Amino acid sequence: MVVFRYYLDKSDYNFSYQFNYIGESRIINNLSIRVIRWITKFVLFFADLIHVISTFTRKQVISIGVNANKIKVYSLGPNNDVVDKKEVILKKTAKKVGSNNKKEILFVGRIVKRKGVRYLIDSLPIVLQKYPETLLKIVGAGLELSKLQDIVKEKKIDKFVRFLGPISNYELALCYNSCDVFVLPSIIDETGDTEGLGLVLLEALFYGKPIVGSNVGGIPDIISDGITGLLVNQKDPVSLAKSIVKIFTNSSFSKKLIMEGQKLLLNKFNWSVGAKQKYSDYISEINKYESELSLV
């Protein structure tokens, strides 16, 4: 029996491979890619059970001919059973959404092309027309960072954007608590790479914040448009700005989004429920395997 936990980010067999170790993960890209593709397809076809992180990744695995019945979606959110006590205190004293005219937009993630941060920056001047004291905080580092910093300078919006780089969990908790909206403007890049799920959206919901995301990859597993958040087309700064302004303007609507989003977090992205489901699947596969052996 083979049980293989697989994360698939890219289309047309252009895969990103993530092998999880204790305290470490390694990504293999463009290394003997034909051999890796063959090995991956071999493992997927002969695995008894495959865990993926979203319905999007499930469809991608099915698209190469893998039996859909052995693919299970497990999309776990933040492990709120082990959240730092300081973060819990911060959560209880969080800034109320829509509490004043100084608004904050937050992005957290790697600063790479597929995260679409360029389009969030492009949307900011539109937001500033309505809310001139808005601040955009960008948490993370990556290859696109210097390019984005140059764009901000060119647009002369330096004083409205803060590039915070990598920060501690405590500092991240502060950022989540102070923001009025969390935005994940991901895109499908030129290689076909996109968002597998969008865990940061779930983190924002945990802190009681409304969320906006692009309609790509696994993001729609989290955001039902107008119910748990707002979905926009990728690479569309105008739609991003309109969604952000709508959340800033309509506090009762924002609170409804948060309420439904947190219900989703509790019911669908719950570690306790997910662990029990996984355990049940593993036991089922082991029993099936032992049953087959007894017939030999």
C-alpha positions in Angstrom: 0.0 0.0 0.0 1.2 3.5 -0.8 -0.3 6.5 0.9 1.1 9.7 -0.7 0.3 13.2 0.4 0.6 15.4 -2.7 0.4 19.1 -3.4 -0.2 20.1 -7.0 0.0 23.7 -8.1 0.4 23.8 -11.8 -1.5 22.8 -14.9 -0.5 20.8 -18.0 1.7 18.5 -15.9 4.0 21.4 -14.9 4.2 20.4 -11.3 5.6 21.8 -8.1 6.6 19.0 -5.8 6.6 19.5 -2.0 8.1 16.8 0.2 7.4 17.5 3.9 10.0 16.7 6.6 9.9 17.4 10.3 10.4 21.2 10.5 11.4 21.5 6.9 10.0 21.4 3.4 11.9 21.3 0.1 10.7 22.4 -3.3 12.1 20.8 -6.4 11.6 22.8 -9.6 13.0 22.3 -13.1 15.3 19.4 -11.9 15.3 16.5 -14.3 11.7 17.5 -14.9 10.8 14.7 -17.2 12.0 12.1 -14.8 10.1 13.8 -11.9 6.9 13.9 -14.0 7.2 10.2 -14.7 7.8 9.3 -11.1 4.9 11.5 -9.9 2.4 10.0 -12.3 3.6 6.5 -11.4 3.2 7.2 -7.7 -0.2 8.8 -8.2 -1.6 6.0 -10.3 -0.4 3.3 -7.9 -1.2 5.0 -4.6 -4.2 3.7 -2.7 -5.0 7.1 -1.1 -4.1 10.6 -2.1 -4.6 13.7 0.0 -4.8 17.1 -1.7 -5.4 20.5 -0.2 -8.3 21.8 -2.4 -10.9 20.9 -5.0 -8.7 22.7 -7.5 -5.8 20.4 -6.8 -8.1 17.4 -6.8 -9.3 18.3 -10.3 -5.7 18.7 -11.5 -4.8 15.2 -10.3 -8.0 13.7 -11.9 -7.1 15.5 -15.2 -4.1 13.2 -15.6 -6.3 10.1 -15.4 -6.1 9.2 -11.7 -9.1 7.5 -10.2 -11.2 10.2 -8.5 -12.4 7.8 -5.7 -9.0 7.6 -4.1 -8.4 11.3 -3.9 -9.5 13.1 -0.7 -9.5 16.8 -0.1 -8.3 17.9 3.4 -8.0 21.6 3.7 -6.9 22.4 7.3 -6.9 25.9 8.6 -4.8 27.6 11.3 -4.2 25.2 14.2 -6.1 27.4 16.7 -5.6 24.8 19.5 -1.9 25.8 19.8 -2.2 29.6 19.1 0.2 31.6 21.2 -1.5 33.1 24.2 -0.3 36.6 23.2 -2.1 36.1 19.9 -5.3 35.1 21.7 -5.1 38.3 23.8 -4.6 40.4 20.7 -7.5 38.7 19.0 -9.8 39.6 21.9 -8.7 43.3 21.7 -8.8 43.4 17.9 -9.6 46.7 16.1 -13.2 46.8 15.2 -13.8 46.7 11.4 -14.9 50.1 10.2 -14.1 51.7 13.5 -12.4 54.9 12.0 -11.5 56.6 8.8 -7.9 55.4 8.8 -8.1 52.1 7.0 -5.5 49.3 6.7 -5.2 46.7 3.9 -3.0 43.7 4.6 -1.3 41.2 2.3 0.8 38.3 3.7 2.8 35.9 1.6 5.8 35.3 -0.7 6.5 38.3 -2.9 6.4 36.4 -6.2 4.6 36.9 -9.4 1.8 34.4 -8.8 0.7 36.3 -5.6 -0.4 39.2 -7.8 0.7 41.9 -5.3 1.4 44.2 -8.3 -2.4 44.4 -8.9 -3.1 45.2 -5.3 -0.6 48.1 -5.5 -2.3 49.2 -8.7 -5.6 49.3 -6.9 -4.4 51.5 -4.1 -4.7 54.9 -5.9 -8.3 54.1 -6.6 -9.0 53.3 -3.0 -7.2 56.4 -1.9 -9.7 58.6 -3.9 -12.4 57.4 -1.5 -10.3 56.7 1.7 -7.2 59.0 1.5 -5.7 57.8 4.8 -5.6 54.1 3.7 -2.4 52.2 4.5 -1.3 49.0 2.6 0.9 46.7 4.6 2.8 44.0 2.7 4.3 41.2 4.8 6.8 38.8 3.2 9.9 38.6 1.0 10.6 37.3 -2.5 12.0 37.9 -6.0 9.5 40.6 -6.9 10.1 42.8 -3.9 12.5 45.3 -5.4 10.4 45.6 -8.5 7.3 46.3 -6.4 9.1 48.9 -4.4 10.1 50.7 -7.6 6.5 50.7 -8.8 5.3 52.2 -5.5 7.9 55.0 -5.9 6.9 55.6 -9.5 3.2 55.9 -8.5 4.3 58.3 -5.7 2.3 56.4 -3.1 5.4 55.6 -0.8 3.7 57.0 2.3 0.7 54.8 1.8 2.6 51.5 1.5 4.7 49.6 4.1 6.9 46.7 3.0 7.4 44.9 6.3 9.5 41.9 5.1 9.5 38.6 7.1 8.2 39.2 10.6 7.7 37.2 13.8 4.4 35.4 14.6 3.7 38.0 17.3 4.2 40.9 14.8 2.1 39.1 12.3 -0.7 38.8 14.9 -0.5 42.6 15.4 -0.8 43.1 11.6 -3.9 40.8 11.3 -5.5 42.6 14.3 -4.9 46.1 13.0 -6.1 45.6 9.4 -9.6 46.3 8.1 -9.4 43.9 5.2 -7.1 41.1 4.1 -6.5 40.7 0.3 -5.0 37.8 -1.6 -4.8 39.0 -5.2 -3.3 35.8 -6.7 -3.0 35.1 -10.4 -2.2 32.3 -12.7 1.4 33.1 -13.9 3.0 32.3 -17.2 4.0 28.8 -16.1 0.5 27.9 -15.0 1.4 28.2 -11.3 -1.3 29.6 -9.0 -2.7 29.4 -5.5 -3.2 25.9 -4.2 -5.6 27.0 -1.4 -4.7 30.3 0.4 -4.1 29.5 4.1 -3.5 33.2 4.9 -7.2 33.8 4.1 -8.1 31.4 6.8 -5.7 33.1 9.2 -7.4 36.4 8.5 -10.8 34.8 9.2 -9.4 33.5 12.5 -8.6 37.1 13.5 -12.1 38.2 12.5 -11.3 40.1 9.3 -13.1 40.3 6.0 -11.3 38.8 3.1 -10.9 39.5 -0.7 -9.3 37.1 -3.1 -8.9 36.3 -6.8 -11.1 33.7 -8.4 -8.2 31.3 -9.1 -6.9 28.0 -7.9 -8.2 26.8 -4.5 -9.3 30.3 -3.3 -13.0 29.6 -4.1 -12.9 26.7 -1.6 -12.6 29.5 1.0 -14.4 32.4 -0.6 -18.0 32.1 -1.7 -18.5 35.5 -3.3 -20.7 37.8 -1.1 -21.0 35.1 1.6 -17.7 34.4 3.2 -15.7 37.1 1.4 -15.5 38.8 -2.0 -14.1 37.2 -5.1 -12.6 39.2 -8.0 -11.2 38.4 -11.4 -7.4 38.0 -11.5 -5.3 40.9 -12.6 -8.1 43.4 -12.1 -7.1 46.4 -10.0 -10.4 48.2 -10.5 -12.4 45.2 -9.2 -10.0 44.9 -6.2 -10.5 48.5 -5.4 -14.3 48.3 -5.6 -14.3 45.3 -3.3 -12.0 46.9 -0.8 -14.1 50.1 -0.8 -17.3 48.2 -0.4 -15.9 46.5 2.8 -14.6 49.8 4.1 -18.0 51.5 3.5 -20.5 48.9 4.6 -19.6 47.7 8.1 -22.8 45.6 8.5 -22.0 43.7 5.3 -18.4 43.2 6.4 -19.6 41.8 9.7 -21.8 39.3 7.9 -18.9 38.2 5.7 -16.8 37.7 8.9 -19.5 35.7 10.6 -20.1 33.4 7.7 -16.3 33.1 7.1 -15.7 32.0 10.7 -18.5 29.4 10.5 -16.7 28.0 7.4 -13.4 28.0 9.3 -15.0 26.1 12.2 -16.9 23.6 10.2 -14.7 22.9 7.1 -11.2 23.8 8.1 -11.2 22.3 11.6 -8.1 20.4 12.7 -9.9 18.0 15.1 -12.5 17.0 12.5 -9.9 16.7 9.8 -7.6 14.5 11.9 -10.5 12.1 12.7 -11.3 11.9 9.0 -7.7 11.2 8.0 -7.4 8.6 10.7 -10.6 6.9 9.5 -9.2 6.9 5.9 -5.9 5.4 7.0 -7.5 2.7 9.0 -9.9 1.9 6.1 -7.0 1.5 3.7 -5.0 -0.7 6.2 -8.0 -2.9 6.7 -8.6 -3.2 3.0 -4.9 -4.1 2.5 -4.9 -6.7 5.3 -8.1 -8.2 3.9 -6.5 -8.6 0.4 -3.4 -10.2 2.0 -5.6 -12.8 3.8 -7.0 -13.9 0.5 -3.6 -14.6 -0.9 
